[in-house]
């Protein structure tokens, strides 16, 4: 398993872990403070940012070639998939309230960081999934002798 795959797994695991902790926090807060305030449990999604430490913690691959053309193609495809997903999340966050609430409704600017966070997390999550899918999810190093 190369470094790019390890970093991708770290991002996937940290994002899924943060989402699980957020759901638990929302459930616990719902029991104590009720629903509108319980949504503050999604602030725990900030834990997904710990996956961003993976490139610092995972050492670089040893050897003369760190990445070849195939690796660069995988990263490019994954970046496009991540960007497309983030764009769709941002578009949905903008358009769904318009169609549900109507054109005369007002939305507080306090939702803007949430929309930004959702687009960013979705980008990195899909980027990591695309990397893992292209490599085949596992380490399939074989000797072709």
JOFEN-V959557 format. One line per field, one symbol per residue. phi: phi as a letter, one per 20 degrees, with the letter a starting at -180 (. if undefined). A space follows every 10 residues. Layout:
phi->???
//
This chain:
phi->.effffffff ffffffffff ffffffffff fecnfgffff fffffgffff ffegfeeeff fepfcebdff ffffffffff ffffffffff fffeeffffe enfefdcfff efffffffff ffffffgfff ffffenmced fceee
//
